Amino acid sequence: MKRSPLFTLRSGLGNATVMILTATLVAWIGHTALGSLEAWQQAFESVRPYLRWWRALLYTSLFALWWDLLRRYRHGPPDRLRVKRIGTLGLVLFTCVELTRL
C-alpha cells in the first residue's frame, strides 16, 4: 500500500511534535524537581557513567536489530537495499550525535 505524501508529512510532523513536547516535559519536571538549572546539570554529571553504558547498550541493540533485518531480507534485493540504506542513515546519524558530544 502506497502512502500519500500528505500522510507522510503529517506523521513526520506529528512525531517531531511529540518528541519536542516530551523533551519540554522532561526539562520542566527536572527543573521543578531540582529547583535550578545548575542542580539539573550537576545531577546529569553525577550519572554520566551510567548514561554512557545506557548509550552503548542502546546502540548495540539497534545494531543487532538492523543485522537481523538484513539477514531476514537477504533473498529480496530491493528490500535488502532498503535495509542497507536505513542502516547507513542510522550510522550517519549516530556519528553526528556522538561527534556533537565531544
Biopython code that builds the backbone (N, CA, C, O; Angstrom):
import numpy as np
from Bio.PDB.StructureBuilder import StructureBuilder

atoms = [
    (1, "MET", "N", (0.841, -1.180, 0.000)),
    (1, "MET", "CA", (0.000, 0.000, 0.000)),
    (1, "MET", "C", (0.885, 1.242, 0.000)),
    (1, "MET", "O", (1.760, 1.398, 0.852)),
    (2, "LYS", "N", (0.647, 2.100, -0.947)),
    (2, "LYS", "CA", (1.433, 3.326, -1.079)),
    (2, "LYS", "C", (0.825, 4.416, -0.200)),
    (2, "LYS", "O", (-0.384, 4.646, -0.217)),
    (3, "ARG", "N", (1.676, 5.071, 0.558)),
    (3, "ARG", "CA", (1.204, 6.169, 1.413)),
    (3, "ARG", "C", (1.219, 7.476, 0.632)),
    (3, "ARG", "O", (2.059, 7.697, -0.240)),
    (4, "SER", "N", (0.279, 8.316, 0.969)),
    (4, "SER", "CA", (0.249, 9.614, 0.300)),
    (4, "SER", "C", (1.323, 10.521, 0.911)),
    (4, "SER", "O", (1.681, 10.361, 2.078)),
    (5, "PRO", "N", (1.827, 11.461, 0.134)),
    (5, "PRO", "CA", (2.837, 12.387, 0.670)),
    (5, "PRO", "C", (2.304, 13.224, 1.837)),
    (5, "PRO", "O", (3.050, 13.585, 2.747)),
    (6, "LEU", "N", (1.006, 13.525, 1.797)),
    (6, "LEU", "CA", (0.415, 14.295, 2.885)),
    (6, "LEU", "C", (0.422, 13.501, 4.189)),
    (6, "LEU", "O", (0.700, 14.053, 5.254)),
    (7, "PHE", "N", (0.118, 12.207, 4.105)),
    (7, "PHE", "CA", (0.165, 11.355, 5.293)),
    (7, "PHE", "C", (1.575, 11.274, 5.846)),
    (7, "PHE", "O", (1.775, 11.349, 7.059)),
    (8, "THR", "N", (2.557, 11.122, 4.962)),
    (8, "THR", "CA", (3.957, 11.051, 5.389)),
    (8, "THR", "C", (4.377, 12.350, 6.070)),
    (8, "THR", "O", (5.043, 12.324, 7.105)),
    (9, "LEU", "N", (3.993, 13.468, 5.496)),
    (9, "LEU", "CA", (4.322, 14.769, 6.084)),
    (9, "LEU", "C", (3.667, 14.933, 7.448)),
    (9, "LEU", "O", (4.312, 15.355, 8.408)),
    (10, "ARG", "N", (2.385, 14.598, 7.530)),
    (10, "ARG", "CA", (1.679, 14.740, 8.813)),
    (10, "ARG", "C", (2.240, 13.814, 9.879)),
    (10, "ARG", "O", (2.378, 14.220, 11.033)),
    (11, "SER", "N", (2.567, 12.580, 9.518)),
    (11, "SER", "CA", (3.114, 11.671, 10.528)),
    (11, "SER", "C", (4.502, 12.125, 10.967)),
    (11, "SER", "O", (4.839, 12.007, 12.145)),
    (12, "GLY", "N", (5.312, 12.641, 10.051)),
    (12, "GLY", "CA", (6.620, 13.168, 10.422)),
    (12, "GLY", "C", (6.512, 14.377, 11.339)),
    (12, "GLY", "O", (7.233, 14.475, 12.332)),
    (13, "LEU", "N", (5.619, 15.289, 11.010)),
    (13, "LEU", "CA", (5.404, 16.465, 11.867)),
    (13, "LEU", "C", (4.824, 16.060, 13.219)),
    (13, "LEU", "O", (5.166, 16.641, 14.249)),
    (14, "GLY", "N", (3.953, 15.068, 13.208)),
    (14, "GLY", "CA", (3.391, 14.578, 14.471)),
    (14, "GLY", "C", (4.464, 13.960, 15.358)),
    (14, "GLY", "O", (4.492, 14.205, 16.564)),
    (15, "ASN", "N", (5.345, 13.160, 14.766)),
    (15, "ASN", "CA", (6.440, 12.572, 15.541)),
    (15, "ASN", "C", (7.361, 13.643, 16.102)),
    (15, "ASN", "O", (7.762, 13.573, 17.264)),
    (16, "ALA", "N", (7.701, 14.634, 15.287)),
    (16, "ALA", "CA", (8.568, 15.724, 15.753)),
    (16, "ALA", "C", (7.898, 16.499, 16.888)),
    (16, "ALA", "O", (8.557, 16.869, 17.860)),
    (17, "THR", "N", (6.600, 16.745, 16.768)),
    (17, "THR", "CA", (5.872, 17.463, 17.819)),
    (17, "THR", "C", (5.860, 16.676, 19.116)),
    (17, "THR", "O", (6.060, 17.248, 20.188)),
    (18, "VAL", "N", (5.630, 15.379, 19.035)),
    (18, "VAL", "CA", (5.624, 14.537, 20.236)),
    (18, "VAL", "C", (7.009, 14.542, 20.893)),
    (18, "VAL", "O", (7.108, 14.608, 22.118)),
    (19, "MET", "N", (8.072, 14.471, 20.096)),
    (19, "MET", "CA", (9.421, 14.484, 20.660)),
    (19, "MET", "C", (9.735, 15.803, 21.354)),
    (19, "MET", "O", (10.308, 15.818, 22.443)),
    (20, "ILE", "N", (9.359, 16.908, 20.720)),
    (20, "ILE", "CA", (9.619, 18.220, 21.316)),
    (20, "ILE", "C", (8.816, 18.395, 22.597)),
    (20, "ILE", "O", (9.337, 18.904, 23.590)),
    (21, "LEU", "N", (7.559, 17.983, 22.586)),
    (21, "LEU", "CA", (6.737, 18.091, 23.797)),
    (21, "LEU", "C", (7.267, 17.198, 24.916)),
    (21, "LEU", "O", (7.250, 17.596, 26.081)),
    (22, "THR", "N", (7.733, 16.006, 24.581)),
    (22, "THR", "CA", (8.308, 15.117, 25.587)),
    (22, "THR", "C", (9.570, 15.711, 26.182)),
    (22, "THR", "O", (9.759, 15.676, 27.398)),
    (23, "ALA", "N", (10.441, 16.261, 25.332)),
    (23, "ALA", "CA", (11.667, 16.894, 25.838)),
    (23, "ALA", "C", (11.342, 18.082, 26.727)),
    (23, "ALA", "O", (11.988, 18.289, 27.755)),
    (24, "THR", "N", (10.353, 18.856, 26.337)),
    (24, "THR", "CA", (9.939, 20.009, 27.150)),
    (24, "THR", "C", (9.383, 19.546, 28.492)),
    (24, "THR", "O", (9.685, 20.135, 29.530)),
    (25, "LEU", "N", (8.581, 18.503, 28.472)),
    (25, "LEU", "CA", (8.015, 17.974, 29.712)),
    (25, "LEU", "C", (9.104, 17.454, 30.642)),
    (25, "LEU", "O", (9.073, 17.720, 31.844)),
    (26, "VAL", "N", (10.058, 16.722, 30.100)),
    (26, "VAL", "CA", (11.161, 16.201, 30.918)),
    (26, "VAL", "C", (11.976, 17.344, 31.509)),
    (26, "VAL", "O", (12.346, 17.298, 32.682)),
    (27, "ALA", "N", (12.261, 18.375, 30.703)),
    (27, "ALA", "CA", (13.017, 19.526, 31.211)),
    (27, "ALA", "C", (12.229, 20.261, 32.301)),
    (27, "ALA", "O", (12.802, 20.682, 33.306)),
    (28, "TRP", "N", (10.934, 20.412, 32.101)),
    (28, "TRP", "CA", (10.114, 21.103, 33.100)),
    (28, "TRP", "C", (10.055, 20.303, 34.405)),
    (28, "TRP", "O", (10.175, 20.876, 35.487)),
    (29, "ILE", "N", (9.870, 18.979, 34.308)),
    (29, "ILE", "CA", (9.829, 18.137, 35.507)),
    (29, "ILE", "C", (11.170, 18.193, 36.235)),
    (29, "ILE", "O", (11.213, 18.316, 37.459)),
    (30, "GLY", "N", (12.265, 18.101, 35.475)),
    (30, "GLY", "CA", (13.589, 18.173, 36.090)),
    (30, "GLY", "C", (13.841, 19.506, 36.752)),
    (30, "GLY", "O", (14.391, 19.560, 37.852)),
    (31, "HIS", "N", (13.444, 20.586, 36.095)),
    (31, "HIS", "CA", (13.628, 21.921, 36.677)),
    (31, "HIS", "C", (12.780, 22.088, 37.929)),
    (31, "HIS", "O", (13.226, 22.681, 38.911)),
    (32, "THR", "N", (11.563, 21.570, 37.896)),
    (32, "THR", "CA", (10.677, 21.661, 39.061)),
    (32, "THR", "C", (11.200, 20.806, 40.211)),
    (32, "THR", "O", (11.168, 21.235, 41.365)),
    (33, "ALA", "N", (11.674, 19.617, 39.911)),
    (33, "ALA", "CA", (12.133, 18.710, 40.962)),
    (33, "ALA", "C", (13.448, 19.162, 41.582)),
    (33, "ALA", "O", (13.634, 19.041, 42.793)),
    (34, "LEU", "N", (14.358, 19.679, 40.770)),
    (34, "LEU", "CA", (15.686, 20.023, 41.275)),
    (34, "LEU", "C", (15.844, 21.495, 41.607)),
    (34, "LEU", "O", (16.764, 21.860, 42.339)),
    (35, "GLY", "N", (14.988, 22.334, 41.099)),
    (35, "GLY", "CA", (14.997, 23.726, 41.517)),
    (35, "GLY", "C", (15.741, 24.681, 40.608)),
    (35, "GLY", "O", (15.278, 25.805, 40.412)),
    (36, "SER", "N", (16.863, 24.292, 40.047)),
    (36, "SER", "CA", (17.608, 25.217, 39.209)),
    (36, "SER", "C", (18.326, 24.467, 38.085)),
    (36, "SER", "O", (18.445, 23.242, 38.104)),
    (37, "LEU", "N", (18.786, 25.222, 37.132)),
    (37, "LEU", "CA", (19.497, 24.629, 36.010)),
    (37, "LEU", "C", (20.840, 24.044, 36.447)),
    (37, "LEU", "O", (21.277, 23.024, 35.914)),
    (38, "GLU", "N", (21.485, 24.679, 37.403)),
    (38, "GLU", "CA", (22.776, 24.181, 37.887)),
    (38, "GLU", "C", (22.613, 22.823, 38.578)),
    (38, "GLU", "O", (23.440, 21.930, 38.395)),
    (39, "ALA", "N", (21.560, 22.671, 39.362)),
    (39, "ALA", "CA", (21.298, 21.390, 40.026)),
    (39, "ALA", "C", (20.980, 20.303, 38.992)),
    (39, "ALA", "O", (21.388, 19.151, 39.143)),
    (40, "TRP", "N", (20.254, 20.683, 37.951)),
    (40, "TRP", "CA", (19.925, 19.755, 36.871)),
    (40, "TRP", "C", (21.209, 19.285, 36.178)),
    (40, "TRP", "O", (21.378, 18.098, 35.902)),
    (41, "GLN", "N", (22.109, 20.235, 35.903)),
    (41, "GLN", "CA", (23.374, 19.897, 35.257)),
    (41, "GLN", "C", (24.243, 19.030, 36.172)),
    (41, "GLN", "O", (24.886, 18.092, 35.702)),
    (42, "GLN", "N", (24.267, 19.330, 37.455)),
    (42, "GLN", "CA", (25.050, 18.546, 38.410)),
    (42, "GLN", "C", (24.502, 17.109, 38.511)),
    (42, "GLN", "O", (25.270, 16.154, 38.626)),
    (43, "ALA", "N", (23.194, 16.970, 38.467)),
    (43, "ALA", "CA", (22.594, 15.632, 38.509)),
    (43, "ALA", "C", (22.993, 14.825, 37.275)),
    (43, "ALA", "O", (23.285, 13.633, 37.379)),
    (44, "PHE", "N", (23.005, 15.468, 36.110)),
    (44, "PHE", "CA", (23.444, 14.768, 34.902)),
    (44, "PHE", "C", (24.917, 14.383, 34.970)),
    (44, "PHE", "O", (25.295, 13.298, 34.528)),
    (45, "GLU", "N", (25.746, 15.259, 35.517)),
    (45, "GLU", "CA", (27.172, 14.950, 35.640)),
    (45, "GLU", "C", (27.405, 13.767, 36.576)),
    (45, "GLU", "O", (28.328, 12.982, 36.362)),
    (46, "SER", "N", (26.582, 13.636, 37.602)),
    (46, "SER", "CA", (26.777, 12.552, 38.554)),
    (46, "SER", "C", (26.378, 11.187, 37.981)),
    (46, "SER", "O", (26.884, 10.158, 38.430)),
    (47, "VAL", "N", (25.480, 11.173, 37.001)),
    (47, "VAL", "CA", (25.055, 9.894, 36.416)),
    (47, "VAL", "C", (25.645, 9.659, 35.026)),
    (47, "VAL", "O", (25.208, 8.755, 34.313)),
    (48, "ARG", "N", (26.621, 10.456, 34.641)),
    (48, "ARG", "CA", (27.213, 10.358, 33.312)),
    (48, "ARG", "C", (27.753, 8.957, 32.977)),
    (48, "ARG", "O", (27.515, 8.487, 31.864)),
    (49, "PRO", "N", (28.469, 8.264, 33.885)),
    (49, "PRO", "CA", (28.938, 6.914, 33.527)),
    (49, "PRO", "C", (27.791, 5.942, 33.219)),
    (49, "PRO", "O", (27.904, 5.105, 32.324)),
    (50, "TYR", "N", (26.696, 6.061, 33.964)),
    (50, "TYR", "CA", (25.557, 5.183, 33.711)),
    (50, "TYR", "C", (24.913, 5.499, 32.365)),
    (50, "TYR", "O", (24.472, 4.593, 31.659)),
    (51, "LEU", "N", (24.859, 6.777, 32.010)),
    (51, "LEU", "CA", (24.305, 7.154, 30.710)),
    (51, "LEU", "C", (25.197, 6.664, 29.571)),
    (51, "LEU", "O", (24.700, 6.330, 28.495)),
    (52, "ARG", "N", (26.498, 6.619, 29.799)),
    (52, "ARG", "CA", (27.422, 6.102, 28.784)),
    (52, "ARG", "C", (27.139, 4.624, 28.518)),
    (52, "ARG", "O", (27.095, 4.183, 27.370)),
    (53, "TRP", "N", (26.947, 3.866, 29.602)),
    (53, "TRP", "CA", (26.625, 2.442, 29.434)),
    (53, "TRP", "C", (25.264, 2.268, 28.774)),
    (53, "TRP", "O", (25.075, 1.365, 27.959)),
    (54, "TRP", "N", (24.324, 3.124, 29.124)),
    (54, "TRP", "CA", (22.998, 3.060, 28.528)),
    (54, "TRP", "C", (23.080, 3.312, 27.019)),
    (54, "TRP", "O", (22.443, 2.607, 26.237)),
    (55, "ARG", "N", (23.863, 4.315, 26.610)),
    (55, "ARG", "CA", (24.017, 4.592, 25.185)),
    (55, "ARG", "C", (24.670, 3.420, 24.469)),
    (55, "ARG", "O", (24.252, 3.045, 23.374)),
    (56, "ALA", "N", (25.693, 2.844, 25.084)),
    (56, "ALA", "CA", (26.364, 1.693, 24.469)),
    (56, "ALA", "C", (25.390, 0.523, 24.294)),
    (56, "ALA", "O", (25.388, -0.136, 23.254)),
    (57, "LEU", "N", (24.578, 0.272, 25.298)),
    (57, "LEU", "CA", (23.584, -0.802, 25.211)),
    (57, "LEU", "C", (22.536, -0.497, 24.144)),
    (57, "LEU", "O", (22.139, -1.387, 23.392)),
    (58, "LEU", "N", (22.092, 0.741, 24.077)),
    (58, "LEU", "CA", (21.110, 1.148, 23.075)),
    (58, "LEU", "C", (21.655, 0.973, 21.664)),
    (58, "LEU", "O", (20.974, 0.416, 20.803)),
    (59, "TYR", "N", (22.876, 1.442, 21.420)),
    (59, "TYR", "CA", (23.460, 1.331, 20.083)),
    (59, "TYR", "C", (23.719, -0.123, 19.717)),
    (59, "TYR", "O", (23.557, -0.505, 18.558)),
    (60, "THR", "N", (24.115, -0.930, 20.676)),
    (60, "THR", "CA", (24.347, -2.344, 20.407)),
    (60, "THR", "C", (23.045, -3.051, 20.042)),
    (60, "THR", "O", (23.016, -3.858, 19.113)),
    (61, "SER", "N", (21.985, -2.755, 20.758)),
    (61, "SER", "CA", (20.703, -3.401, 20.455)),
    (61, "SER", "C", (20.154, -2.927, 19.108)),
    (61, "SER", "O", (19.577, -3.725, 18.369)),
    (62, "LEU", "N", (20.323, -1.649, 18.777)),
    (62, "LEU", "CA", (19.876, -1.172, 17.464)),
    (62, "LEU", "C", (20.660, -1.844, 16.339)),
    (62, "LEU", "O", (20.090, -2.200, 15.308)),
    (63, "PHE", "N", (21.968, -2.017, 16.538)),
    (63, "PHE", "CA", (22.778, -2.699, 15.533)),
    (63, "PHE", "C", (22.331, -4.156, 15.386)),
    (63, "PHE", "O", (22.243, -4.670, 14.271)),
    (64, "ALA", "N", (22.050, -4.818, 16.505)),
    (64, "ALA", "CA", (21.604, -6.214, 16.444)),
    (64, "ALA", "C", (20.268, -6.330, 15.715)),
    (64, "ALA", "O", (20.076, -7.266, 14.939)),
    (65, "LEU", "N", (19.345, -5.406, 15.946)),
    (65, "LEU", "CA", (18.066, -5.420, 15.232)),
    (65, "LEU", "C", (18.263, -5.182, 13.737)),
    (65, "LEU", "O", (17.633, -5.843, 12.911)),
    (66, "TRP", "N", (19.141, -4.232, 13.388)),
    (66, "TRP", "CA", (19.414, -3.963, 11.982)),
    (66, "TRP", "C", (20.034, -5.186, 11.307)),
    (66, "TRP", "O", (19.662, -5.538, 10.188)),
    (67, "TRP", "N", (20.978, -5.829, 11.992)),
    (67, "TRP", "CA", (21.630, -7.013, 11.437)),
    (67, "TRP", "C", (20.611, -8.135, 11.210)),
    (67, "TRP", "O", (20.681, -8.846, 10.207)),
    (68, "ASP", "N", (19.669, -8.289, 12.140)),
    (68, "ASP", "CA", (18.627, -9.296, 11.998)),
    (68, "ASP", "C", (17.733, -8.990, 10.792)),
    (68, "ASP", "O", (17.377, -9.896, 10.038)),
    (69, "LEU", "N", (17.372, -7.719, 10.611)),
    (69, "LEU", "CA", (16.582, -7.333, 9.440)),
    (69, "LEU", "C", (17.340, -7.615, 8.145)),
    (69, "LEU", "O", (16.770, -8.111, 7.173)),
    (70, "LEU", "N", (18.617, -7.297, 8.148)),
    (70, "LEU", "CA", (19.432, -7.528, 6.967)),
    (70, "LEU", "C", (19.488, -9.022, 6.638)),
    (70, "LEU", "O", (19.438, -9.411, 5.470)),
    (71, "ARG", "N", (19.589, -9.841, 7.660)),
    (71, "ARG", "CA", (19.642, -11.290, 7.475)),
    (71, "ARG", "C", (18.295, -11.830, 6.958)),
    (71, "ARG", "O", (18.261, -12.726, 6.114)),
    (72, "ARG", "N", (17.203, -11.279, 7.468)),
    (72, "ARG", "CA", (15.873, -11.742, 7.052)),
    (72, "ARG", "C", (15.570, -11.415, 5.597)),
    (72, "ARG", "O", (14.928, -12.198, 4.897)),
    (73, "TYR", "N", (16.037, -10.254, 5.146)),
    (73, "TYR", "CA", (15.738, -9.814, 3.786)),
    (73, "TYR", "C", (16.862, -10.118, 2.810)),
    (73, "TYR", "O", (17.016, -9.403, 1.819)),
    (74, "ARG", "N", (17.646, -11.146, 3.056)),
    (74, "ARG", "CA", (18.785, -11.429, 2.181)),
    (74, "ARG", "C", (18.356, -11.948, 0.811)),
    (74, "ARG", "O", (19.133, -11.886, -0.142)),
    (75, "HIS", "N", (17.128, -12.459, 0.700)),
    (75, "HIS", "CA", (16.684, -13.005, -0.585)),
    (75, "HIS", "C", (15.935, -11.980, -1.427)),
    (75, "HIS", "O", (15.723, -12.212, -2.618)),
    (76, "GLY", "N", (15.537, -10.881, -0.861)),
    (76, "GLY", "CA", (14.831, -9.849, -1.621)),
    (76, "GLY", "C", (15.738, -8.650, -1.861)),
    (76, "GLY", "O", (15.893, -7.816, -0.969)),
    (77, "PRO", "N", (16.349, -8.540, -3.053)),
    (77, "PRO", "CA", (17.310, -7.456, -3.308)),
    (77, "PRO", "C", (16.775, -6.045, -3.056)),
    (77, "PRO", "O", (17.495, -5.236, -2.471)),
    (78, "PRO", "N", (15.527, -5.703, -3.476)),
    (78, "PRO", "CA", (15.065, -4.333, -3.186)),
    (78, "PRO", "C", (14.912, -4.077, -1.685)),
    (78, "PRO", "O", (15.247, -3.000, -1.190)),
    (79, "ASP", "N", (14.402, -5.084, -0.970)),
    (79, "ASP", "CA", (14.231, -4.923, 0.476)),
    (79, "ASP", "C", (15.579, -4.852, 1.175)),
    (79, "ASP", "O", (15.756, -4.065, 2.104)),
    (80, "ARG", "N", (16.519, -5.658, 0.739)),
    (80, "ARG", "CA", (17.853, -5.658, 1.329)),
    (80, "ARG", "C", (18.530, -4.308, 1.112)),
    (80, "ARG", "O", (19.194, -3.788, 2.009)),
    (81, "LEU", "N", (18.361, -3.747, -0.077)),
    (81, "LEU", "CA", (18.939, -2.431, -0.357)),
    (81, "LEU", "C", (18.311, -1.365, 0.540)),
    (81, "LEU", "O", (19.002, -0.469, 1.025)),
    (82, "ARG", "N", (17.014, -1.465, 0.754)),
    (82, "ARG", "CA", (16.323, -0.508, 1.623)),
    (82, "ARG", "C", (16.838, -0.615, 3.058)),
    (82, "ARG", "O", (17.054, 0.402, 3.717)),
    (83, "VAL", "N", (17.035, -1.846, 3.544)),
    (83, "VAL", "CA", (17.556, -2.039, 4.905)),
    (83, "VAL", "C", (18.985, -1.506, 5.010)),
    (83, "VAL", "O", (19.359, -0.928, 6.031)),
    (84, "LYS", "N", (19.782, -1.699, 3.959)),
    (84, "LYS", "CA", (21.147, -1.160, 3.960)),
    (84, "LYS", "C", (21.131, 0.363, 4.004)),
    (84, "LYS", "O", (21.937, 0.973, 4.707)),
    (85, "ARG", "N", (20.223, 0.977, 3.259)),
    (85, "ARG", "CA", (20.122, 2.448, 3.274)),
    (85, "ARG", "C", (19.719, 2.950, 4.658)),
    (85, "ARG", "O", (20.257, 3.941, 5.151)),
    (86, "ILE", "N", (18.778, 2.264, 5.270)),
    (86, "ILE", "CA", (18.360, 2.647, 6.623)),
    (86, "ILE", "C", (19.526, 2.511, 7.585)),
    (86, "ILE", "O", (19.725, 3.372, 8.443)),
    (87, "GLY", "N", (20.298, 1.444, 7.456)),
    (87, "GLY", "CA", (21.471, 1.248, 8.302)),
    (87, "GLY", "C", (22.516, 2.318, 8.092)),
    (87, "GLY", "O", (23.123, 2.796, 9.050)),
    (88, "THR", "N", (22.733, 2.701, 6.840)),
    (88, "THR", "CA", (23.699, 3.761, 6.538)),
    (88, "THR", "C", (23.242, 5.090, 7.123)),
    (88, "THR", "O", (24.044, 5.826, 7.698)),
    (89, "LEU", "N", (21.967, 5.396, 6.980)),
    (89, "LEU", "CA", (21.426, 6.624, 7.556)),
    (89, "LEU", "C", (21.563, 6.604, 9.076)),
    (89, "LEU", "O", (21.927, 7.610, 9.685)),
    (90, "GLY", "N", (21.270, 5.459, 9.683)),
    (90, "GLY", "CA", (21.417, 5.343, 11.136)),
    (90, "GLY", "C", (22.853, 5.532, 11.582)),
    (90, "GLY", "O", (23.104, 6.170, 12.605)),
    (91, "LEU", "N", (23.799, 4.989, 10.833)),
    (91, "LEU", "CA", (25.213, 5.154, 11.167)),
    (91, "LEU", "C", (25.644, 6.608, 11.046)),
    (91, "LEU", "O", (26.399, 7.104, 11.882)),
    (92, "VAL", "N", (25.168, 7.293, 10.013)),
    (92, "VAL", "CA", (25.496, 8.716, 9.849)),
    (92, "VAL", "C", (24.906, 9.527, 10.994)),
    (92, "VAL", "O", (25.583, 10.390, 11.552)),
    (93, "LEU", "N", (23.650, 9.263, 11.351)),
    (93, "LEU", "CA", (23.028, 9.985, 12.471)),
    (93, "LEU", "C", (23.742, 9.692, 13.783)),
    (93, "LEU", "O", (23.965, 10.599, 14.584)),
    (94, "PHE", "N", (24.100, 8.431, 14.009)),
    (94, "PHE", "CA", (24.836, 8.046, 15.203)),
    (94, "PHE", "C", (26.167, 8.798, 15.274)),
    (94, "PHE", "O", (26.534, 9.317, 16.329)),
    (95, "THR", "N", (26.882, 8.856, 14.158)),
    (95, "THR", "CA", (28.160, 9.566, 14.124)),
    (95, "THR", "C", (27.984, 11.047, 14.406)),
    (95, "THR", "O", (28.762, 11.635, 15.158)),
    (96, "CYS", "N", (26.967, 11.654, 13.809)),
    (96, "CYS", "CA", (26.710, 13.082, 14.055)),
    (96, "CYS", "C", (26.384, 13.342, 15.528)),
    (96, "CYS", "O", (26.893, 14.291, 16.124)),
    (97, "VAL", "N", (25.542, 12.502, 16.103)),
    (97, "VAL", "CA", (25.164, 12.689, 17.514)),
    (97, "VAL", "C", (26.378, 12.543, 18.416)),
    (97, "VAL", "O", (26.572, 13.342, 19.332)),
    (98, "GLU", "N", (27.189, 11.536, 18.166)),
    (98, "GLU", "CA", (28.354, 11.310, 19.035)),
    (98, "GLU", "C", (29.430, 12.372, 18.823)),
    (98, "GLU", "O", (30.142, 12.716, 19.766)),
    (99, "LEU", "N", (29.562, 12.893, 17.614)),
    (99, "LEU", "CA", (30.548, 13.955, 17.378)),
    (99, "LEU", "C", (30.135, 15.265, 18.047)),
    (99, "LEU", "O", (30.996, 16.049, 18.447)),
    (100, "THR", "N", (28.838, 15.510, 18.174)),
    (100, "THR", "CA", (28.403, 16.725, 18.859)),
    (100, "THR", "C", (28.616, 16.631, 20.362)),
    (100, "THR", "O", (28.554, 17.645, 21.058)),
    (101, "ARG", "N", (28.866, 15.434, 20.872)),
    (101, "ARG", "CA", (29.082, 15.255, 22.309)),
    (101, "ARG", "C", (30.538, 15.461, 22.712)),
    (101, "ARG", "O", (30.851, 15.451, 23.902)),
    (102, "LEU", "N", (31.444, 15.651, 21.735)),
    (102, "LEU", "CA", (32.862, 15.814, 22.059)),
    (102, "LEU", "C", (33.142, 17.130, 22.749)),
    (102, "LEU", "O", (34.290, 17.418, 23.088)),
]
sb = StructureBuilder()
sb.init_structure("model")
sb.init_model(0)
sb.init_chain("A")
sb.init_seg("    ")
for serial, (resi, resn, name, xyz) in enumerate(atoms, 1):
    if name == "N":
        sb.init_residue(resn, " ", resi, " ")
    sb.init_atom(name, np.array(xyz, "f"), 0.0, 1.0, " ", f" {name:<3s}", serial, name[0])
structure = sb.get_structure()
